Amino acid sequence: MKTLWMVSLALALAMAMAMAMLAGCGAKPANTGAAGKTGDVPASSGGDTLAKIKKAGVIKWGADRSGGAPFVFTDPADPSGERITGFEVEIMEKLAHHMGVKAQLVSAQWDGLLDDMNNMRSDIVVNGYEIVPKWQAKADFSQAYFVYDQQLTVRAEDKEKYKKLADLKGKQIGTLSGAAANEVVKEKGFSEDQIKQAPDSQSPYDDLKLKRVDGVVQEGIIAAHYAGKDAACYNVPETFAAGKYGVAARKGDKALLDEINKILSEMKKNGELAAIYKKWNMLDAKQKEIGIESK
């Protein structure tokens, strides 16, 4: 009897352990997601950022509002200093409208915007980010929404001395930190210590007038805004090193980028992008290269 009782006990214990193991294997762990809520799917998975945006009714876009004219900047006509303006603000308003949501700015320093996006603080970045390998390593990009070129600015008193970038060899050149202009200037033969990078678009032109640098290289629309009406500065007419701006999204967010590309194509064809660029004196023949039509 003792032996039979021990055998029965052993069999019961074995069956209990087997049932526990089967239950454990069949259980599904809770997905806490980015926000720590069960069932939330992190947008960085490429899973459903677009669906989240639609559900929330808001698309969060990253941009630097400090010194970012004509892209995104604080409206000087607003005494409160709260309202923002710029051609990319208007693009985002149209983009959000077509998506059926509202646009919400998430402001940060320009060269850290992609990191902010990848850390889930924003859904996309729209702030003059060039479609170049440096940024493509961090994000996926939409089709181009604007074609830019680089422009050299010198002091008005030096306009006969410096007629092209090559004339400034050995001199100090001002640029915007992180911008494509830095690589362009290096490719033209300037060393790292000859390039003075500034945290905003205005500072290089201030440095030029104070003779801290002898020339500035920035994108043409920046040069036009900050130096075009300044009698102390001269924008050398011949531009160079054309490139394109695109909307940046987290890698793998294909559904979101597909939606953005669809809307951008529509805005190009229906004249909405052209109307924005006309308003900001930015519409030129180069924009036809990417399908922008003027109505």
C-alpha positions in Angstrom: 0.0 0.0 0.0 2.8 2.4 0.9 4.5 1.8 -2.5 1.2 2.3 -4.4 0.5 5.5 -2.5 4.0 6.9 -3.3 3.6 6.0 -7.0 0.2 7.7 -7.1 1.7 10.8 -5.5 4.6 10.9 -8.0 2.2 10.6 -10.9 0.0 13.4 -9.6 3.0 15.7 -9.2 4.2 14.9 -12.7 0.8 15.7 -14.2 0.6 19.0 -12.3 4.1 20.1 -13.5 3.2 19.2 -17.1 0.0 21.2 -17.0 1.9 24.3 -15.6 4.5 24.0 -18.3 1.8 23.9 -21.0 0.0 26.9 -19.6 3.3 28.9 -19.5 4.0 28.0 -23.2 0.5 29.1 -24.3 0.5 32.4 -22.5 1.2 35.6 -24.5 3.3 38.3 -22.9 1.7 41.8 -22.8 3.0 44.3 -25.3 3.6 47.4 -23.3 4.6 49.5 -26.3 6.3 52.9 -26.3 3.8 54.4 -23.8 3.9 51.5 -21.4 0.2 50.6 -22.1 -0.8 47.1 -22.9 -1.5 46.6 -26.6 0.4 49.8 -27.7 2.6 49.2 -30.7 5.7 51.4 -30.8 5.8 53.5 -33.9 9.5 52.7 -34.4 8.4 49.2 -35.3 7.1 50.6 -38.6 3.9 49.0 -37.5 1.3 51.7 -37.4 2.4 55.3 -36.9 -0.1 56.4 -39.5 -3.0 54.7 -37.7 -1.9 56.3 -34.4 -1.8 59.7 -36.0 -5.3 59.2 -37.4 -6.6 58.0 -34.1 -5.1 60.8 -32.1 -6.1 63.4 -34.7 -2.6 65.0 -34.5 0.6 64.6 -36.4 3.6 65.8 -34.4 6.4 67.3 -36.6 9.8 68.3 -35.5 11.4 71.7 -36.4 13.7 74.3 -34.9 11.8 77.6 -34.5 14.8 79.6 -33.5 16.5 81.5 -36.3 15.0 79.2 -39.0 13.6 81.7 -41.6 12.2 81.2 -44.1 11.6 77.6 -43.0 10.1 77.7 -39.5 10.5 80.7 -37.2 8.8 82.9 -34.6 6.5 85.4 -36.3 8.0 88.9 -35.7 4.5 90.4 -36.0 3.3 88.5 -33.0 4.0 90.4 -29.7 3.5 87.3 -27.7 6.3 85.4 -29.5 4.1 82.3 -29.6 3.0 82.2 -33.2 5.2 80.6 -35.8 5.4 81.2 -39.5 7.5 80.0 -42.5 6.9 78.2 -45.7 7.3 74.8 -44.0 4.7 75.8 -41.4 2.3 76.3 -44.3 3.3 73.0 -46.0 2.6 71.2 -42.7 -0.8 72.8 -42.3 -1.8 71.6 -45.8 -0.3 68.2 -45.3 -2.2 67.8 -42.0 -5.4 69.0 -43.6 -5.1 66.4 -46.3 -4.6 63.7 -43.7 -7.6 64.9 -41.7 -5.6 65.8 -38.6 -4.0 68.8 -36.9 -0.3 69.6 -37.1 1.6 70.0 -33.8 5.1 71.5 -33.7 7.7 69.8 -31.5 10.6 72.2 -31.3 14.2 71.2 -30.8 17.7 72.3 -32.0 18.0 71.6 -35.7 20.8 69.1 -35.9 19.1 67.0 -33.1 15.6 66.8 -34.7 16.1 63.3 -36.2 17.3 61.9 -32.9 14.3 63.4 -31.2 12.1 61.8 -33.8 13.8 58.4 -33.4 13.2 58.8 -29.6 9.5 59.0 -30.3 9.1 62.7 -29.5 7.8 63.5 -33.0 6.3 61.5 -35.9 8.2 63.3 -38.7 10.6 66.1 -39.3 10.0 68.9 -41.8 12.7 71.5 -41.5 15.0 71.8 -44.5 16.6 68.4 -44.1 18.5 67.5 -47.2 18.1 64.1 -48.8 21.7 63.1 -48.4 23.5 59.9 -47.1 24.3 61.5 -43.7 20.6 62.0 -42.9 19.4 58.9 -44.7 21.4 56.8 -42.3 19.1 58.0 -39.6 15.7 58.3 -41.3 13.7 57.4 -44.4 12.7 60.2 -46.6 9.7 61.2 -48.7 9.9 62.4 -52.3 11.5 65.9 -52.6 9.3 68.9 -51.9 11.8 71.6 -52.8 15.0 71.9 -54.9 17.7 74.1 -53.4 21.2 75.2 -54.3 24.1 76.5 -52.3 25.1 80.2 -52.5 28.2 82.1 -51.5 27.8 85.4 -49.6 30.7 87.8 -49.1 31.0 91.3 -47.7 29.8 93.9 -50.2 33.2 95.6 -50.1 34.8 92.3 -51.2 32.4 91.4 -54.1 35.1 92.2 -56.8 37.7 90.2 -54.9 35.7 87.1 -54.2 33.6 86.1 -57.2 33.5 82.3 -56.5 34.2 80.0 -53.7 37.6 79.0 -55.0 38.7 82.7 -54.6 38.4 82.2 -50.8 40.9 79.3 -50.5 42.7 79.5 -47.2 40.0 81.8 -45.8 37.4 81.2 -43.1 33.9 80.1 -44.3 30.7 80.3 -42.2 28.0 77.7 -42.4 25.1 76.2 -40.4 26.0 73.4 -38.1 25.1 70.0 -39.6 24.0 71.4 -42.9 24.9 69.9 -46.3 26.9 73.1 -47.0 29.7 71.8 -44.7 30.3 68.7 -46.9 30.1 70.9 -50.1 32.8 73.3 -48.7 35.0 70.4 -47.7 34.7 68.9 -51.2 35.8 72.3 -52.6 39.1 71.9 -50.7 38.5 73.7 -47.4 39.8 72.0 -44.2 37.7 71.5 -41.0 39.5 74.3 -39.2 38.6 76.7 -42.0 34.8 76.1 -41.5 33.1 78.0 -38.7 29.7 76.3 -38.0 27.0 78.3 -36.3 23.9 77.0 -34.4 21.5 79.1 -36.5 21.1 80.6 -39.9 21.6 84.2 -38.9 24.9 83.9 -37.1 27.1 83.2 -40.1 26.1 86.5 -41.7 26.7 88.3 -38.4 30.2 86.7 -38.3 30.7 87.9 -41.9 30.0 91.5 -41.1 32.1 91.3 -38.0 35.0 89.9 -40.2 35.2 86.7 -38.2 34.7 84.8 -41.5 35.4 85.9 -45.1 32.5 84.2 -46.8 29.3 82.3 -45.9 27.9 79.2 -47.7 24.3 78.4 -47.1 21.3 77.4 -49.2 20.1 80.0 -51.6 16.7 80.7 -49.9 18.6 81.3 -46.6 21.0 83.6 -48.2 18.1 85.5 -49.9 16.3 86.0 -46.6 19.2 86.9 -44.3 21.6 88.7 -46.7 19.6 89.6 -49.8 18.4 93.0 -48.4 21.5 93.7 -46.2 23.7 96.4 -47.9 26.7 95.1 -46.1 26.4 91.7 -47.7 26.6 90.5 -51.3 25.1 87.2 -52.6 27.3 85.9 -55.4 24.8 85.2 -58.2 26.2 81.9 -59.5 24.9 79.1 -57.3 26.1 75.5 -57.1 25.7 72.1 -55.5 21.9 71.6 -56.0 20.0 69.3 -53.6 16.6 68.5 -52.4 14.6 68.7 -49.1 12.3 65.8 -48.0 10.1 64.8 -45.1 12.0 62.6 -42.7 10.3 59.6 -40.9 11.5 56.8 -38.7 13.0 53.9 -40.6 10.3 51.4 -41.5 7.3 53.8 -41.3 6.3 52.8 -44.8 2.6 53.4 -44.5 3.1 56.9 -43.2 5.6 57.8 -45.9 3.3 56.3 -48.6 0.5 58.6 -47.3 2.9 61.7 -47.2 4.1 60.9 -50.8 0.6 60.6 -52.0 -0.3 64.0 -50.5 2.9 65.7 -51.8 2.2 64.5 -55.3 -1.3 65.9 -55.1 0.0 69.2 -53.7 2.4 69.5 -56.6 -0.2 68.9 -59.2 -3.0 71.0 -57.7 -0.8 74.1 -57.3 -0.8 74.2 -53.5 3.0 73.9 -53.2 3.6 76.4 -56.0 1.2 78.9 -54.2 3.2 78.6 -51.0 6.5 79.1 -52.8 5.1 82.1 -54.7 4.1 83.7 -51.4 7.6 83.3 -50.0 9.3 84.4 -53.3 10.8 80.9 -53.7 9.2 79.6 -56.8 11.8 79.1 -59.6 12.3 76.9 -62.6 14.2 74.3 -60.6 10.9 73.3 -58.9 9.5 71.9 -62.2 12.2 69.2 -61.9 10.2 67.6 -59.1 6.8 68.0 -60.7 5.6 71.2 -59.0 3.0 72.9 -61.2 1.8 76.5 -60.9 -1.9 77.0 -61.5 
